[in-house]
């Protein structure tokens, strides 16, 4: 742990490494005049992300306004990290949606999700945080 600076910027390569090791994140999108955020499972395809969805708010939103943000994170006792992707999303047409069959992308819940959406990053950034949570190490006195 660095007591001088507990916040560390990650390189784009470090961010992509973490994105490739995960499969669950949060998608932020505009729908009409509101910003929404929803959890999704995803898979990496090259330097894009793919996710499946059913007809509904996510699909409508990316068709109406493709600007999105996407975030993954994790933490343990000593460290936390977060990666944020800003970019665009687009509904893949029937000639491209087969790409989802070439990556480990399957619905986590038994619902029908025929539509495939691609997220193309414009920017990827991340930070690691050295945590100082002394209450985790306090032992109650007997």
C-alpha positions as CSV (number, residue, x, y, z in Angstrom):
1,X,0.0,0.0,0.0
2,X,1.3,3.4,-0.9
3,X,0.7,5.9,1.9
4,X,1.8,8.8,-0.3
5,X,-0.8,8.2,-3.1
6,X,-3.4,5.5,-2.7
7,X,-4.9,6.1,-6.1
8,X,-3.2,4.7,-9.2
9,X,-4.2,5.3,-12.8
10,X,-4.2,2.2,-15.0
11,X,-3.0,2.1,-18.6
12,X,-5.4,1.1,-21.4
13,X,-3.8,-2.3,-21.6
14,X,-4.3,-2.9,-17.8
15,X,-7.9,-1.8,-18.2
16,X,-8.5,-4.2,-21.2
17,X,-6.9,-7.0,-19.2
18,X,-9.5,-6.6,-16.4
19,X,-12.4,-6.2,-18.9
20,X,-11.4,-9.5,-20.5
21,X,-11.3,-11.3,-17.1
22,X,-14.8,-10.2,-16.1
23,X,-18.3,-10.8,-17.5
24,X,-20.6,-8.6,-15.5
25,X,-20.8,-4.8,-15.5
26,X,-23.1,-1.8,-15.5
27,X,-24.4,-0.1,-18.7
28,X,-25.4,3.6,-18.4
29,X,-27.5,5.0,-21.3
30,X,-29.9,7.8,-22.2
31,X,-33.6,7.1,-22.7
32,X,-35.6,10.2,-23.6
33,X,-34.6,12.8,-21.0
34,X,-33.3,10.4,-18.3
35,X,-30.1,8.5,-17.7
36,X,-30.5,4.8,-16.8
37,X,-28.0,2.3,-15.4
38,X,-28.5,-1.5,-15.6
39,X,-26.4,-4.6,-14.9
40,X,-25.5,-6.7,-18.0
41,X,-23.4,-9.7,-18.7
42,X,-21.0,-9.2,-21.6
43,X,-18.2,-10.7,-23.6
44,X,-15.2,-9.2,-25.2
45,X,-14.9,-9.5,-29.0
46,X,-11.6,-7.9,-30.2
47,X,-11.7,-4.4,-28.7
48,X,-15.5,-4.3,-28.5
49,X,-18.0,-5.6,-26.0
50,X,-21.1,-7.6,-26.9
51,X,-24.2,-8.2,-24.9
52,X,-27.6,-9.8,-25.5
53,X,-30.9,-8.1,-24.8
54,X,-34.6,-8.5,-25.4
55,X,-36.7,-5.8,-26.9
56,X,-37.1,-3.1,-24.3
57,X,-35.5,0.0,-22.8
58,X,-31.9,-0.9,-23.5
59,X,-32.5,-1.7,-27.1
60,X,-34.7,1.3,-27.7
61,X,-32.1,3.6,-25.9
62,X,-29.1,2.5,-28.0
63,X,-31.2,2.9,-31.2
64,X,-32.3,6.4,-30.2
65,X,-29.0,7.6,-28.6
66,X,-25.9,5.4,-29.0
67,X,-23.8,7.3,-26.4
68,X,-23.1,5.0,-23.4
69,X,-20.9,4.5,-20.4
70,X,-20.0,1.1,-19.1
71,X,-18.3,0.2,-15.8
72,X,-16.8,-2.8,-14.0
73,X,-15.2,-2.9,-10.6
74,X,-14.1,-5.1,-7.8
75,X,-12.5,-4.9,-4.3
76,X,-11.0,-7.0,-1.6
77,X,-9.6,-6.2,1.8
78,X,-6.6,-4.3,0.5
79,X,-7.5,-3.0,-3.0
80,X,-10.3,-1.8,-5.1
81,X,-10.4,-1.0,-8.8
82,X,-12.7,0.4,-11.4
83,X,-12.7,0.5,-15.2
84,X,-14.9,2.9,-17.2
85,X,-15.6,2.7,-20.9
86,X,-17.2,5.6,-22.7
87,X,-18.3,4.9,-26.3
88,X,-21.2,4.0,-28.5
89,X,-23.6,1.1,-28.7
90,X,-25.3,-0.3,-31.8
91,X,-27.8,-3.0,-32.4
92,X,-26.2,-5.6,-34.7
93,X,-28.1,-6.6,-37.7
94,X,-28.9,-10.2,-38.7
95,X,-25.7,-10.5,-40.7
96,X,-23.5,-9.5,-37.8
97,X,-25.2,-10.9,-34.7
98,X,-23.5,-14.3,-35.3
99,X,-20.4,-12.7,-33.6
100,X,-22.1,-13.4,-30.3
101,X,-21.8,-17.1,-31.0
102,X,-18.0,-16.8,-31.2
103,X,-17.6,-15.5,-27.7
104,X,-18.7,-16.9,-24.3
105,X,-21.9,-14.9,-24.2
106,X,-25.0,-16.6,-22.9
107,X,-27.9,-15.2,-20.9
108,X,-27.5,-15.6,-17.1
109,X,-31.3,-15.9,-16.6
110,X,-33.6,-18.1,-18.7
111,X,-35.1,-15.3,-20.8
112,X,-35.2,-14.9,-24.5
113,X,-32.6,-12.4,-25.7
114,X,-32.3,-12.5,-29.4
115,X,-30.8,-9.1,-30.0
116,X,-27.1,-8.5,-29.8
117,X,-25.6,-5.1,-29.1
118,X,-22.0,-4.0,-29.7
119,X,-20.2,-1.4,-27.5
120,X,-17.4,0.3,-29.3
121,X,-15.1,2.2,-26.8
122,X,-14.0,5.7,-27.5
123,X,-12.2,5.9,-24.2
124,X,-11.2,3.4,-21.6
125,X,-9.8,4.4,-18.2
126,X,-9.3,2.8,-14.8
127,X,-8.0,3.3,-11.3
128,X,-6.7,1.1,-8.5
129,X,-7.2,2.2,-5.0
130,X,-5.1,1.1,-2.0
131,X,-7.6,0.6,0.8
132,X,-7.1,1.6,4.4
133,X,-9.9,-0.1,6.3
134,X,-8.5,-0.7,9.8
135,X,-11.9,-1.8,11.1
136,X,-11.5,-5.0,9.1
137,X,-8.5,-5.9,11.2
138,X,-9.8,-5.0,14.7
139,X,-10.2,-8.1,16.9
140,X,-12.8,-7.8,19.6
141,X,-11.4,-8.2,23.1
142,X,-12.4,-11.2,25.0
